[in-house]
Amino acid sequence: MATGKVRPRRSQGPVVAVTGAAEGAGRLLAARLVASDGIRKVVAIDAHRGDVDGAVWRVADVRDPLLSGRLAGVDVVVHLDLVCSPDQDARERRTHNVRGAQTVVLAAAAARVPRVVLVTSAMVYGADPTNPVPLAEDAPLRAEANESVAGDYLEIEELAASAAGVHPGLDVTVVRPAALVGPGIDTVITRHFEAPRLLTVKGSTPGWQFCHIEDLAAALDLVVTAGLAGPLAVGADGWLTLDEAVEITGKRSFELPAALTFGMAQRLHRLGMTPAPATDLHFVAYPWAVDGARLRAAGWKPRYDNAAALRALIEETAGRHAVVGRRVGGKEATMATAAGATVAAIGAAAAIRRARRRRR
C-alpha cells in the first residue's frame, strides 16, 4: 500500500495505536483498522515509517521513556513490537521485548490511555506430554522462566497481571496466539519446518496448531472493536497429527529418545552452536494447542486452517535450511544426512566423551 494523505475519519469510535505497525501482524492490523468505519483514527508506531495509507505515523522506539507523548488522545494501544528470531542475542531480545512492554504500559498510564492489548504467545502454557489437547484459556502458565522467548512472554504476562494494581484505571488484555506463521515470521517453530527431516521425541504426540498473522490481525481487530476481555487464545481449529504434518510437508520424520534429544540440544546451546535453549525443543516435541473459545464465541473465524497455515509456512520458508534451529546452507544440510544423522552423531560423541572422562 502506498503512503498518502490521511483521509478524514468519523468522529465516533476509538483512537487506536498499534506498535510494530511497519511490518508483520502490526502492519496488517493497522491496515484493517484504517479500513474500519468503527475506528476514528489509527496511530501507527514503529522505529521507522511504514506504508499503511491512512494511518498517522509516529516514529518512536517502544523502549523510549518519552513514548507517552506519542500516545496523546489514544483510547487503545495494541502492542505488537516484539522480537522473536532465534538469531537475536537473548539479552538484547529480552531487553527489547520486556522493557518495550513495560514502557508501553507505563506510557499508556501516563497518557491516560484506558486500555492496552499485549500480545504474548500460547507458549506461556508450556509444552508438556501431559497437556490436555486443547488447553483451556484459563489453564495454568507452565512454561519455564528461563532465557528463552517463552521466558520473555512470561515476564510480559506478569506485567499484565500486576498492571491493574499498579495503574488503577488501566485495563490490560492479553492475547496468546498459537505458533505464528506468515511473511517475515522467524521462530524456533518455523525453523523446525526448515529442517530436512522433522525431529520427534520418542513417545511424544505433538499436536500442531498454527495461527497465521492475517488471522491474528483479524482477532485483534475484534478484540479492539468489541472490547473483549482476556486472556484470549488464538489459533486455527483443532490440530495436526505428526502423520498429517509429514504428508503436508513432504518431509520424513525421525525419532530420538527425549534424554538424548534435550541433553544434546542443551550442550550445543552452551557451546554456542545452536541459537535456542533445549527447552525450546519442547514446543516442537510436545502438545500446546489451545482452545480459543472466547474469540470464537465473539464471532471470530480463522481464514487459515492448520493445513493451510502449514502449507503457507512451507512456501514461505522454501529454500531455507535449518539443523537443530540453526540456519545452514543447502549443501551443509545435505551433508548432515537430513539432520537425524547429525543429531544422533552429536549425541553419540557426547556419550563417548563422558565415558572416556569416567575411565580417567
Contacts in CASP RR format, 6 or more apart in sequence:
PFRMAT RR
TARGET T0000
AUTHOR 0000-0000-0000
METHOD contacts of the structure
MODEL  1
MATGKVRPRRSQGPVVAVTGAAEGAGRLLAARLVASDGIRKVVAIDAHRG
DVDGAVWRVADVRDPLLSGRLAGVDVVVHLDLVCSPDQDARERRTHNVRG
AQTVVLAAAAARVPRVVLVTSAMVYGADPTNPVPLAEDAPLRAEANESVA
GDYLEIEELAASAAGVHPGLDVTVVRPAALVGPGIDTVITRHFEAPRLLT
VKGSTPGWQFCHIEDLAAALDLVVTAGLAGPLAVGADGWLTLDEAVEITG
KRSFELPAALTFGMAQRLHRLGMTPAPATDLHFVAYPWAVDGARLRAAGW
KPRYDNAAALRALIEETAGRHAVVGRRVGGKEATMATAAGATVAAIGAAA
AIRRARRRRR
1 31 0 8 1.000
1 51 0 8 1.000
1 52 0 8 1.000
1 53 0 8 1.000
2 51 0 8 1.000
2 53 0 8 1.000
3 49 0 8 1.000
3 50 0 8 1.000
3 51 0 8 1.000
3 52 0 8 1.000
3 53 0 8 1.000
4 53 0 8 1.000
4 54 0 8 1.000
5 54 0 8 1.000
6 54 0 8 1.000
6 55 0 8 1.000
6 56 0 8 1.000
7 54 0 8 1.000
9 39 0 8 1.000
9 40 0 8 1.000
9 41 0 8 1.000
10 37 0 8 1.000
10 38 0 8 1.000
10 40 0 8 1.000
11 40 0 8 1.000
12 38 0 8 1.000
12 40 0 8 1.000
13 38 0 8 1.000
13 39 0 8 1.000
13 40 0 8 1.000
13 75 0 8 1.000
14 39 0 8 1.000
14 40 0 8 1.000
14 75 0 8 1.000
14 76 0 8 1.000
14 224 0 8 1.000
15 39 0 8 1.000
15 40 0 8 1.000
15 41 0 8 1.000
15 42 0 8 1.000
15 43 0 8 1.000
15 73 0 8 1.000
15 74 0 8 1.000
15 75 0 8 1.000
15 76 0 8 1.000
16 33 0 8 1.000
16 39 0 8 1.000
16 41 0 8 1.000
16 42 0 8 1.000
16 43 0 8 1.000
16 74 0 8 1.000
16 75 0 8 1.000
16 76 0 8 1.000
16 77 0 8 1.000
16 78 0 8 1.000
16 224 0 8 1.000
17 42 0 8 1.000
17 43 0 8 1.000
17 44 0 8 1.000
17 45 0 8 1.000
17 70 0 8 1.000
17 71 0 8 1.000
17 74 0 8 1.000
17 76 0 8 1.000
17 77 0 8 1.000
17 78 0 8 1.000
17 113 0 8 1.000
18 26 0 8 1.000
18 29 0 8 1.000
18 30 0 8 1.000
18 33 0 8 1.000
18 42 0 8 1.000
18 43 0 8 1.000
18 44 0 8 1.000
18 45 0 8 1.000
18 55 0 8 1.000
18 77 0 8 1.000
18 78 0 8 1.000
18 80 0 8 1.000
19 26 0 8 1.000
19 45 0 8 1.000
19 46 0 8 1.000
19 62 0 8 1.000
19 77 0 8 1.000
19 78 0 8 1.000
19 79 0 8 1.000
19 80 0 8 1.000
19 81 0 8 1.000
19 104 0 8 1.000
20 26 0 8 1.000
20 27 0 8 1.000
20 44 0 8 1.000
20 45 0 8 1.000
20 46 0 8 1.000
20 62 0 8 1.000
20 80 0 8 1.000
20 81 0 8 1.000
21 27 0 8 1.000
21 29 0 8 1.000
21 30 0 8 1.000
21 44 0 8 1.000
21 45 0 8 1.000
21 46 0 8 1.000
21 50 0 8 1.000
21 52 0 8 1.000
21 55 0 8 1.000
21 57 0 8 1.000
21 80 0 8 1.000
22 44 0 8 1.000
22 46 0 8 1.000
22 47 0 8 1.000
22 48 0 8 1.000
22 49 0 8 1.000
22 50 0 8 1.000
22 51 0 8 1.000
23 46 0 8 1.000
23 50 0 8 1.000
23 184 0 8 1.000
24 80 0 8 1.000
24 182 0 8 1.000
24 183 0 8 1.000
24 184 0 8 1.000
24 185 0 8 1.000
24 213 0 8 1.000
25 80 0 8 1.000
25 119 0 8 1.000
25 180 0 8 1.000
25 213 0 8 1.000
25 216 0 8 1.000
25 217 0 8 1.000
25 220 0 8 1.000
26 78 0 8 1.000
26 80 0 8 1.000
26 217 0 8 1.000
27 50 0 8 1.000
27 51 0 8 1.000
27 52 0 8 1.000
28 213 0 8 1.000
28 214 0 8 1.000
28 216 0 8 1.000
28 217 0 8 1.000
29 78 0 8 1.000
29 80 0 8 1.000
29 216 0 8 1.000
29 217 0 8 1.000
29 220 0 8 1.000
29 221 0 8 1.000
30 42 0 8 1.000
30 44 0 8 1.000
30 52 0 8 1.000
30 55 0 8 1.000
31 52 0 8 1.000
32 217 0 8 1.000
32 218 0 8 1.000
32 221 0 8 1.000
33 39 0 8 1.000
33 42 0 8 1.000
33 221 0 8 1.000
33 224 0 8 1.000
34 42 0 8 1.000
34 52 0 8 1.000
34 53 0 8 1.000
34 54 0 8 1.000
34 55 0 8 1.000
36 221 0 8 1.000
36 225 0 8 1.000
38 225 0 8 1.000
39 224 0 8 1.000
39 225 0 8 1.000
41 56 0 8 1.000
42 52 0 8 1.000
42 54 0 8 1.000
42 55 0 8 1.000
42 56 0 8 1.000
43 55 0 8 1.000
43 56 0 8 1.000
43 58 0 8 1.000
43 70 0 8 1.000
43 71 0 8 1.000
43 74 0 8 1.000
44 50 0 8 1.000
44 52 0 8 1.000
44 55 0 8 1.000
44 56 0 8 1.000
44 57 0 8 1.000
44 58 0 8 1.000
45 58 0 8 1.000
45 59 0 8 1.000
45 60 0 8 1.000
45 62 0 8 1.000
45 67 0 8 1.000
45 70 0 8 1.000
45 81 0 8 1.000
46 57 0 8 1.000
46 59 0 8 1.000
46 60 0 8 1.000
46 81 0 8 1.000
47 59 0 8 1.000
47 60 0 8 1.000
47 61 0 8 1.000
48 59 0 8 1.000
49 57 0 8 1.000
49 59 0 8 1.000
50 57 0 8 1.000
58 70 0 8 1.000
60 66 0 8 1.000
60 67 0 8 1.000
60 70 0 8 1.000
61 67 0 8 1.000
62 79 0 8 1.000
62 81 0 8 1.000
62 100 0 8 1.000
62 103 0 8 1.000
62 104 0 8 1.000
63 95 0 8 1.000
63 96 0 8 1.000
63 99 0 8 1.000
63 100 0 8 1.000
63 103 0 8 1.000
64 103 0 8 1.000
65 103 0 8 1.000
65 106 0 8 1.000
65 107 0 8 1.000
67 103 0 8 1.000
67 104 0 8 1.000
67 107 0 8 1.000
68 106 0 8 1.000
68 107 0 8 1.000
68 108 0 8 1.000
68 110 0 8 1.000
68 111 0 8 1.000
69 107 0 8 1.000
69 111 0 8 1.000
70 107 0 8 1.000
71 77 0 8 1.000
71 107 0 8 1.000
71 108 0 8 1.000
71 111 0 8 1.000
71 113 0 8 1.000
72 111 0 8 1.000
73 111 0 8 1.000
73 113 0 8 1.000
74 108 0 8 1.000
74 111 0 8 1.000
74 113 0 8 1.000
75 113 0 8 1.000
75 114 0 8 1.000
75 115 0 8 1.000
76 113 0 8 1.000
76 114 0 8 1.000
76 115 0 8 1.000
76 116 0 8 1.000
76 117 0 8 1.000
76 224 0 8 1.000
77 104 0 8 1.000
77 108 0 8 1.000
77 113 0 8 1.000
77 115 0 8 1.000
77 116 0 8 1.000
77 117 0 8 1.000
78 116 0 8 1.000
78 117 0 8 1.000
78 119 0 8 1.000
78 220 0 8 1.000
78 223 0 8 1.000
78 224 0 8 1.000
79 100 0 8 1.000
79 101 0 8 1.000
79 104 0 8 1.000
79 116 0 8 1.000
79 117 0 8 1.000
79 118 0 8 1.000
79 119 0 8 1.000
80 119 0 8 1.000
80 220 0 8 1.000
81 96 0 8 1.000
81 100 0 8 1.000
82 96 0 8 1.000
82 97 0 8 1.000
82 119 0 8 1.000
82 152 0 8 1.000
83 92 0 8 1.000
83 93 0 8 1.000
83 96 0 8 1.000
83 97 0 8 1.000
84 93 0 8 1.000
84 149 0 8 1.000
84 180 0 8 1.000
84 185 0 8 1.000
84 186 0 8 1.000
84 187 0 8 1.000
85 93 0 8 1.000
85 186 0 8 1.000
85 187 0 8 1.000
86 186 0 8 1.000
86 187 0 8 1.000
86 188 0 8 1.000
86 191 0 8 1.000
86 275 0 8 1.000
86 276 0 8 1.000
86 280 0 8 1.000
86 325 0 8 1.000
86 326 0 8 1.000
87 186 0 8 1.000
87 275 0 8 1.000
87 327 0 8 1.000
90 147 0 8 1.000
90 148 0 8 1.000
93 149 0 8 1.000
93 152 0 8 1.000
94 147 0 8 1.000
94 151 0 8 1.000
94 152 0 8 1.000
94 155 0 8 1.000
97 149 0 8 1.000
97 152 0 8 1.000
97 153 0 8 1.000
97 155 0 8 1.000
97 156 0 8 1.000
98 152 0 8 1.000
98 155 0 8 1.000
98 156 0 8 1.000
98 159 0 8 1.000
101 118 0 8 1.000
101 155 0 8 1.000
101 156 0 8 1.000
101 159 0 8 1.000
102 159 0 8 1.000
104 116 0 8 1.000
104 118 0 8 1.000
105 116 0 8 1.000
105 118 0 8 1.000
105 159 0 8 1.000
105 160 0 8 1.000
105 163 0 8 1.000
105 167 0 8 1.000
105 170 0 8 1.000
105 172 0 8 1.000
106 167 0 8 1.000
107 113 0 8 1.000
108 116 0 8 1.000
108 167 0 8 1.000
108 170 0 8 1.000
109 166 0 8 1.000
109 167 0 8 1.000
109 170 0 8 1.000
113 170 0 8 1.000
114 169 0 8 1.000
114 170 0 8 1.000
114 171 0 8 1.000
115 170 0 8 1.000
115 171 0 8 1.000
115 172 0 8 1.000
115 173 0 8 1.000
115 227 0 8 1.000
116 163 0 8 1.000
116 170 0 8 1.000
116 171 0 8 1.000
116 172 0 8 1.000
116 173 0 8 1.000
117 172 0 8 1.000
117 173 0 8 1.000
117 174 0 8 1.000
117 175 0 8 1.000
117 220 0 8 1.000
117 223 0 8 1.000
117 224 0 8 1.000
118 156 0 8 1.000
118 159 0 8 1.000
118 160 0 8 1.000
118 172 0 8 1.000
118 173 0 8 1.000
118 174 0 8 1.000
118 175 0 8 1.000
119 174 0 8 1.000
119 175 0 8 1.000
119 176 0 8 1.000
119 177 0 8 1.000
119 216 0 8 1.000
119 220 0 8 1.000
120 153 0 8 1.000
120 156 0 8 1.000
120 157 0 8 1.000
120 174 0 8 1.000
120 175 0 8 1.000
120 176 0 8 1.000
121 149 0 8 1.000
121 150 0 8 1.000
121 153 0 8 1.000
121 176 0 8 1.000
121 177 0 8 1.000
121 180 0 8 1.000
122 135 0 8 1.000
122 176 0 8 1.000
122 177 0 8 1.000
122 178 0 8 1.000
122 179 0 8 1.000
122 209 0 8 1.000
122 233 0 8 1.000
122 234 0 8 1.000
122 235 0 8 1.000
122 288 0 8 1.000
122 289 0 8 1.000
122 290 0 8 1.000
123 143 0 8 1.000
123 149 0 8 1.000
123 150 0 8 1.000
123 153 0 8 1.000
123 283 0 8 1.000
123 288 0 8 1.000
124 141 0 8 1.000
124 143 0 8 1.000
124 150 0 8 1.000
124 153 0 8 1.000
124 154 0 8 1.000
124 157 0 8 1.000
124 176 0 8 1.000
125 131 0 8 1.000
125 135 0 8 1.000
125 139 0 8 1.000
125 140 0 8 1.000
125 141 0 8 1.000
125 142 0 8 1.000
125 143 0 8 1.000
125 176 0 8 1.000
125 288 0 8 1.000
125 290 0 8 1.000
126 141 0 8 1.000
126 142 0 8 1.000
126 143 0 8 1.000
126 144 0 8 1.000
126 150 0 8 1.000
126 282 0 8 1.000
126 283 0 8 1.000
126 288 0 8 1.000
127 143 0 8 1.000
127 282 0 8 1.000
127 283 0 8 1.000
127 285 0 8 1.000
127 286 0 8 1.000
127 287 0 8 1.000
127 288 0 8 1.000
128 142 0 8 1.000
128 282 0 8 1.000
128 286 0 8 1.000
128 287 0 8 1.000
128 288 0 8 1.000
129 203 0 8 1.000
129 204 0 8 1.000
129 205 0 8 1.000
129 286 0 8 1.000
129 287 0 8 1.000
131 286 0 8 1.000
131 287 0 8 1.000
131 288 0 8 1.000
132 139 0 8 1.000
133 207 0 8 1.000
133 239 0 8 1.000
133 287 0 8 1.000
133 289 0 8 1.000
134 209 0 8 1.000
134 238 0 8 1.000
134 239 0 8 1.000
134 289 0 8 1.000
134 290 0 8 1.000
134 291 0 8 1.000
134 292 0 8 1.000
135 233 0 8 1.000
135 288 0 8 1.000
135 289 0 8 1.000
135 290 0 8 1.000
135 291 0 8 1.000
136 291 0 8 1.000
136 293 0 8 1.000
137 176 0 8 1.000
137 230 0 8 1.000
137 231 0 8 1.000
137 232 0 8 1.000
137 233 0 8 1.000
137 290 0 8 1.000
137 291 0 8 1.000
137 292 0 8 1.000
137 293 0 8 1.000
137 294 0 8 1.000
138 231 0 8 1.000
141 154 0 8 1.000
141 157 0 8 1.000
143 150 0 8 1.000
143 151 0 8 1.000
143 153 0 8 1.000
143 154 0 8 1.000
144 150 0 8 1.000
144 151 0 8 1.000
144 279 0 8 1.000
145 151 0 8 1.000
145 154 0 8 1.000
145 155 0 8 1.000
146 277 0 8 1.000
146 279 0 8 1.000
147 277 0 8 1.000
148 276 0 8 1.000
148 277 0 8 1.000
148 279 0 8 1.000
148 280 0 8 1.000
149 187 0 8 1.000
149 188 0 8 1.000
149 276 0 8 1.000
149 280 0 8 1.000
150 279 0 8 1.000
150 280 0 8 1.000
150 283 0 8 1.000
156 174 0 8 1.000
157 174 0 8 1.000
160 172 0 8 1.000
160 173 0 8 1.000
160 174 0 8 1.000
163 170 0 8 1.000
163 172 0 8 1.000
164 170 0 8 1.000
164 171 0 8 1.000
164 172 0 8 1.000
171 229 0 8 1.000
173 223 0 8 1.000
173 227 0 8 1.000
173 228 0 8 1.000
173 229 0 8 1.000
173 230 0 8 1.000
173 231 0 8 1.000
173 232 0 8 1.000
174 230 0 8 1.000
174 231 0 8 1.000
174 232 0 8 1.000
175 216 0 8 1.000
175 219 0 8 1.000
175 220 0 8 1.000
175 223 0 8 1.000
175 230 0 8 1.000
175 231 0 8 1.000
175 232 0 8 1.000
175 233 0 8 1.000
175 234 0 8 1.000
176 231 0 8 1.000
176 232 0 8 1.000
176 233 0 8 1.000
176 234 0 8 1.000
176 290 0 8 1.000
177 211 0 8 1.000
177 216 0 8 1.000
177 219 0 8 1.000
177 233 0 8 1.000
177 234 0 8 1.000
177 235 0 8 1.000
178 209 0 8 1.000
178 210 0 8 1.000
178 211 0 8 1.000
178 233 0 8 1.000
178 234 0 8 1.000
178 235 0 8 1.000
178 236 0 8 1.000
178 288 0 8 1.000
178 289 0 8 1.000
178 290 0 8 1.000
179 187 0 8 1.000
179 189 0 8 1.000
179 190 0 8 1.000
179 208 0 8 1.000
179 209 0 8 1.000
179 210 0 8 1.000
179 211 0 8 1.000
179 283 0 8 1.000
180 187 0 8 1.000
180 189 0 8 1.000
180 210 0 8 1.000
180 211 0 8 1.000
180 212 0 8 1.000
180 213 0 8 1.000
180 216 0 8 1.000
181 190 0 8 1.000
181 210 0 8 1.000
181 211 0 8 1.000
181 212 0 8 1.000
181 213 0 8 1.000
181 309 0 8 1.000
181 310 0 8 1.000
181 312 0 8 1.000
181 313 0 8 1.000
181 316 0 8 1.000
182 212 0 8 1.000
182 213 0 8 1.000
182 214 0 8 1.000
182 312 0 8 1.000
182 313 0 8 1.000
182 316 0 8 1.000
183 213 0 8 1.000
183 316 0 8 1.000
184 316 0 8 1.000
185 213 0 8 1.000
185 316 0 8 1.000
188 276 0 8 1.000
188 280 0 8 1.000
188 281 0 8 1.000
188 283 0 8 1.000
188 284 0 8 1.000
188 325 0 8 1.000
189 283 0 8 1.000
189 284 0 8 1.000
190 313 0 8 1.000
190 316 0 8 1.000
190 317 0 8 1.000
191 322 0 8 1.000
191 325 0 8 1.000
191 327 0 8 1.000
192 198 0 8 1.000
192 199 0 8 1.000
192 284 0 8 1.000
192 322 0 8 1.000
192 325 0 8 1.000
193 249 0 8 1.000
193 251 0 8 1.000
193 310 0 8 1.000
193 313 0 8 1.000
193 314 0 8 1.000
193 317 0 8 1.000
194 317 0 8 1.000
194 320 0 8 1.000
194 321 0 8 1.000
194 322 0 8 1.000
194 325 0 8 1.000
194 327 0 8 1.000
195 251 0 8 1.000
195 321 0 8 1.000
195 322 0 8 1.000
195 323 0 8 1.000
195 324 0 8 1.000
195 325 0 8 1.000
195 333 0 8 1.000
195 338 0 8 1.000
195 339 0 8 1.000
196 251 0 8 1.000
196 321 0 8 1.000
196 323 0 8 1.000
196 333 0 8 1.000
196 334 0 8 1.000
196 336 0 8 1.000
196 338 0 8 1.000
196 339 0 8 1.000
197 251 0 8 1.000
197 252 0 8 1.000
197 253 0 8 1.000
197 254 0 8 1.000
197 338 0 8 1.000
197 339 0 8 1.000
197 340 0 8 1.000
198 242 0 8 1.000
198 245 0 8 1.000
198 246 0 8 1.000
198 249 0 8 1.000
198 251 0 8 1.000
198 252 0 8 1.000
198 253 0 8 1.000
198 254 0 8 1.000
199 253 0 8 1.000
199 254 0 8 1.000
199 256 0 8 1.000
199 261 0 8 1.000
199 281 0 8 1.000
199 284 0 8 1.000
199 285 0 8 1.000
199 339 0 8 1.000
199 340 0 8 1.000
199 343 0 8 1.000
200 206 0 8 1.000
200 242 0 8 1.000
200 253 0 8 1.000
200 254 0 8 1.000
200 255 0 8 1.000
200 256 0 8 1.000
200 285 0 8 1.000
201 255 0 8 1.000
201 256 0 8 1.000
201 257 0 8 1.000
201 258 0 8 1.000
201 261 0 8 1.000
201 281 0 8 1.000
201 285 0 8 1.000
201 286 0 8 1.000
202 255 0 8 1.000
202 256 0 8 1.000
202 257 0 8 1.000
202 258 0 8 1.000
203 258 0 8 1.000
204 258 0 8 1.000
204 285 0 8 1.000
204 286 0 8 1.000
205 241 0 8 1.000
205 242 0 8 1.000
205 287 0 8 1.000
206 242 0 8 1.000
206 284 0 8 1.000
206 285 0 8 1.000
206 286 0 8 1.000
206 287 0 8 1.000
207 239 0 8 1.000
207 240 0 8 1.000
207 241 0 8 1.000
207 242 0 8 1.000
207 287 0 8 1.000
207 289 0 8 1.000
208 239 0 8 1.000
208 240 0 8 1.000
208 241 0 8 1.000
208 242 0 8 1.000
208 244 0 8 1.000
208 245 0 8 1.000
208 289 0 8 1.000
208 306 0 8 1.000
208 310 0 8 1.000
209 235 0 8 1.000
209 236 0 8 1.000
209 238 0 8 1.000
209 239 0 8 1.000
209 240 0 8 1.000
209 288 0 8 1.000
209 289 0 8 1.000
209 290 0 8 1.000
209 306 0 8 1.000
210 235 0 8 1.000
210 236 0 8 1.000
210 304 0 8 1.000
210 306 0 8 1.000
210 309 0 8 1.000
210 310 0 8 1.000
210 313 0 8 1.000
211 234 0 8 1.000
211 235 0 8 1.000
211 236 0 8 1.000
211 302 0 8 1.000
211 309 0 8 1.000
212 236 0 8 1.000
212 302 0 8 1.000
212 303 0 8 1.000
212 304 0 8 1.000
212 308 0 8 1.000
212 309 0 8 1.000
212 312 0 8 1.000
214 303 0 8 1.000
214 304 0 8 1.000
215 234 0 8 1.000
215 235 0 8 1.000
215 236 0 8 1.000
215 302 0 8 1.000
215 303 0 8 1.000
215 304 0 8 1.000
216 234 0 8 1.000
218 300 0 8 1.000
218 302 0 8 1.000
218 303 0 8 1.000
219 232 0 8 1.000
219 234 0 8 1.000
219 295 0 8 1.000
219 300 0 8 1.000
222 228 0 8 1.000
222 295 0 8 1.000
222 298 0 8 1.000
222 299 0 8 1.000
222 300 0 8 1.000
223 232 0 8 1.000
223 295 0 8 1.000
226 298 0 8 1.000
228 294 0 8 1.000
228 295 0 8 1.000
228 298 0 8 1.000
230 294 0 8 1.000
232 292 0 8 1.000
232 294 0 8 1.000
232 295 0 8 1.000
233 290 0 8 1.000
233 291 0 8 1.000
233 292 0 8 1.000
233 294 0 8 1.000
233 295 0 8 1.000
234 290 0 8 1.000
234 292 0 8 1.000
234 295 0 8 1.000
234 300 0 8 1.000
235 290 0 8 1.000
235 292 0 8 1.000
235 302 0 8 1.000
236 302 0 8 1.000
236 304 0 8 1.000
236 305 0 8 1.000
236 306 0 8 1.000
236 309 0 8 1.000
237 302 0 8 1.000
237 305 0 8 1.000
237 306 0 8 1.000
238 289 0 8 1.000
238 306 0 8 1.000
239 287 0 8 1.000
239 289 0 8 1.000
239 306 0 8 1.000
240 248 0 8 1.000
240 306 0 8 1.000
240 307 0 8 1.000
240 310 0 8 1.000
242 253 0 8 1.000
244 307 0 8 1.000
245 310 0 8 1.000
246 252 0 8 1.000
246 253 0 8 1.000
248 307 0 8 1.000
248 310 0 8 1.000
248 311 0 8 1.000
248 314 0 8 1.000
249 310 0 8 1.000
249 314 0 8 1.000
252 338 0 8 1.000
254 338 0 8 1.000
254 339 0 8 1.000
254 340 0 8 1.000
254 343 0 8 1.000
256 340 0 8 1.000
256 343 0 8 1.000
256 344 0 8 1.000
258 285 0 8 1.000
260 344 0 8 1.000
260 347 0 8 1.000
261 281 0 8 1.000
261 285 0 8 1.000
261 343 0 8 1.000
262 278 0 8 1.000
262 279 0 8 1.000
262 281 0 8 1.000
262 282 0 8 1.000
263 278 0 8 1.000
263 350 0 8 1.000
264 343 0 8 1.000
264 346 0 8 1.000
264 347 0 8 1.000
264 350 0 8 1.000
265 274 0 8 1.000
265 277 0 8 1.000
265 278 0 8 1.000
265 281 0 8 1.000
265 324 0 8 1.000
266 277 0 8 1.000
266 278 0 8 1.000
267 350 0 8 1.000
268 274 0 8 1.000
268 324 0 8 1.000
268 346 0 8 1.000
269 275 0 8 1.000
269 276 0 8 1.000
269 277 0 8 1.000
269 278 0 8 1.000
273 324 0 8 1.000
273 326 0 8 1.000
274 324 0 8 1.000
274 325 0 8 1.000
274 326 0 8 1.000
275 325 0 8 1.000
275 326 0 8 1.000
276 325 0 8 1.000
304 312 0 8 1.000
319 330 0 8 1.000
320 327 0 8 1.000
321 327 0 8 1.000
321 328 0 8 1.000
321 329 0 8 1.000
321 330 0 8 1.000
321 332 0 8 1.000
321 333 0 8 1.000
322 328 0 8 1.000
322 333 0 8 1.000
323 332 0 8 1.000
323 333 0 8 1.000
323 336 0 8 1.000
323 339 0 8 1.000
323 342 0 8 1.000
324 339 0 8 1.000
324 342 0 8 1.000
324 343 0 8 1.000
328 336 0 8 1.000
333 339 0 8 1.000
336 342 0 8 1.000
END
